[in-house]
Every structure is written in C-alpha cells, then in structure tokens.
C-alpha cells in the first residue's frame, strides 16, 4: 500500500500545475506566430517550412540559453526538438491551406 504524498510533494505538484497553465498560454501564443509564418511562406513549400538550418540554429541557441539559466541543456534540447517538430507539422498544414500563392 503506498503512502499519501507529503505536503511538500503536494505543494510542488501545485506549482508545476500552475507553471503548466502559463506554458499553455505561451504555447498558444507561439502557435499563432507559427501560423503567421506558415501563411507568409510560399504555399506547399515544405523545405521553407522545415527550414533545417534554422531548426538547428534554434536548438543550439536554446541549449546555450538553458545552460545560462541552470537548465540542463539536454532537457531543453529534447523539449525544443519535440515542440518544434509538432509545430512544423502544424505549420505544414497551415501553409498548404493558407500559404502564399504565386499570384499573391
């Protein structure tokens, strides 16, 4: 039979939940900017959306930023790779539906 969580653990979990709510707000804002980027790129241009050089530049910058803040760089890299990968898929859909056409 497991023991109930301690008050400290409960408090830590509540703070994590509060941070998660803030992260959701930030991710929603990021998604809107990603949507705009997808609209401004030429329609059906997957290479422009994926932008592999930009992707790796962002990862390197976030690793450095993480280290400067005391966040484990490998954790930051894993989070950003997953997040960017998901947003690339979203941006590809947006770009296909709303991207710039040659007559715009």
C-alpha positions as CSV (number, residue, x, y, z in Angstrom):
1,X,0.0,0.0,0.0
2,X,1.5,3.3,-1.0
3,X,1.7,6.3,1.3
4,X,-0.1,9.5,0.6
5,X,2.1,12.3,-0.9
6,X,3.7,14.6,1.6
7,X,2.7,18.3,1.9
8,X,5.9,19.2,0.1
9,X,5.2,17.0,-2.8
10,X,1.6,18.3,-3.0
11,X,2.9,21.9,-3.0
12,X,5.5,21.1,-5.7
13,X,2.8,19.5,-7.8
14,X,0.5,22.5,-7.4
15,X,3.4,24.8,-8.5
16,X,4.1,22.6,-11.5
17,X,0.4,22.7,-12.5
18,X,0.4,26.5,-12.2
19,X,3.5,26.7,-14.4
20,X,1.9,24.3,-16.9
21,X,-1.0,26.7,-17.2
22,X,1.4,29.5,-18.0
23,X,3.2,27.3,-20.6
24,X,-0.1,26.6,-22.3
25,X,-0.7,30.3,-22.7
26,X,2.8,30.7,-24.1
27,X,2.4,27.8,-26.5
28,X,-0.9,29.2,-27.7
29,X,0.9,32.5,-28.5
30,X,3.7,30.6,-30.2
31,X,1.2,28.7,-32.3
32,X,-0.3,31.9,-33.6
33,X,3.1,33.1,-34.6
34,X,3.9,29.8,-36.3
35,X,0.6,30.1,-38.2
36,X,1.6,33.5,-39.4
37,X,4.9,32.2,-40.6
38,X,3.1,29.4,-42.5
39,X,0.9,31.9,-44.2
40,X,3.8,34.1,-45.2
41,X,5.8,31.3,-46.8
42,X,5.2,30.2,-50.4
43,X,2.3,27.6,-50.5
44,X,3.3,23.9,-50.5
45,X,6.9,24.7,-49.8
46,X,7.8,22.1,-47.2
47,X,11.5,22.9,-47.4
48,X,10.8,26.6,-46.4
49,X,8.6,25.4,-43.6
50,X,11.0,22.8,-42.2
51,X,14.0,25.2,-42.6
52,X,16.5,22.6,-41.3
53,X,19.3,25.2,-40.8
54,X,17.0,27.4,-38.8
55,X,15.9,24.4,-36.8
56,X,19.4,23.5,-35.7
57,X,20.3,27.2,-35.1
58,X,17.3,27.4,-32.7
59,X,18.3,24.2,-30.9
60,X,21.9,25.5,-30.4
61,X,20.7,28.8,-29.1
62,X,18.2,27.3,-26.7
63,X,20.8,24.9,-25.4
64,X,23.1,27.9,-24.6
65,X,20.2,29.8,-23.1
66,X,19.3,26.8,-20.9
67,X,22.8,26.4,-19.6
68,X,22.9,30.1,-18.7
69,X,19.8,29.7,-16.7
70,X,20.8,26.5,-14.9
71,X,18.5,24.3,-17.0
72,X,20.1,21.0,-18.2
73,X,20.8,21.7,-21.9
74,X,19.9,18.1,-22.9
75,X,16.4,18.6,-21.4
76,X,16.0,21.9,-23.2
77,X,17.1,20.3,-26.5
78,X,14.6,17.4,-26.1
79,X,11.8,19.8,-25.3
80,X,12.5,22.1,-28.2
81,X,13.0,19.3,-30.7
82,X,9.6,17.8,-29.7
83,X,7.9,21.2,-29.7
84,X,9.4,22.4,-33.0
85,X,8.6,19.1,-34.6
86,X,5.0,19.4,-33.6
87,X,4.8,23.0,-34.7
88,X,6.4,22.1,-38.1
89,X,3.6,19.6,-38.7
90,X,1.1,22.3,-37.8
91,X,2.8,24.9,-40.0
92,X,2.9,22.5,-42.9
93,X,-0.9,22.1,-42.7
94,X,-1.4,25.9,-42.4
95,X,1.0,26.5,-45.3
96,X,-0.8,24.0,-47.5
97,X,-4.2,25.7,-46.7
98,X,-3.2,29.4,-46.5
99,X,0.3,29.8,-47.8
100,X,1.2,32.5,-50.4
101,X,0.5,31.5,-54.0
102,X,2.5,32.8,-56.9
103,X,-0.3,35.2,-57.8
104,X,-0.3,37.0,-54.4
